[in-house]
């Protein structure tokens, strides 16, 4: 997951609105969003490591993770970051307790940004700054840098999401924010240790290259009526779209 834009307690009908892109190598085996057999989680699944980049469940819990872009960030022996979201969604710990228990062990993972919670409480944690952060109401973004770091695709995406909060919330319209192909100007690019050509390619919200790109665009809304709607548009490769997944379900209390 490489871009998460979200509005927390900014809309009367939807306390939490999340739109997110997962960027990954096309060759990495993946299953589309589905109900998992072993636990009441609805999420896509990384079939190589077994975790997920974004998901929710029938108790109204939500979790998503991005990697931190840094040279040598994925070294042999590191645990899967997708296991963090899976563990939270499958467990019973409060978000704050979960992060407190994670803190002493966060170096077991390559760099990550972790967002988790529900429609009432939302929390953020990164193992690059180690601070457990409760999220105040607002519109935010997370990419592969620090929390809400103003990378071009993040800043413009936040503006577009905020503008949509003034009207009816329609999943297809939110999905259009994620499919923007605009590449940032060179002077706007962050410097994350990769080449300029790669930095340019990664600067658009929707990424396309022969081997790597946006594999899934996801829209998740948690409504004040205790219903969760989950839409996911998948890509098979750089040229072909895959399945459109849509699921709506009631939060069980």
Secondary structure, DSSP 8 states (H G I E B T S, - for coil): --EEEEEES-SSS-SEEEEEEEEEETTS-EEEEEE-SSSSEEEEEETTTS--SEEEETT--EEEEEE---TT-S-TT-B-THHHHHHHHHS---HHHHHHHHHTTGGGBSSEEEEEE-SS-EEEEETTT---EE--SEEEEE-SSSTT---HHHHHHHHHHHHHTTS---HHHHHHHHT------GGG----SS-HHHHHHTTSSS-B-SSEEEEEEEEEEE-TTSEEEEEEEEESSSS-EEEEEEEEEE---
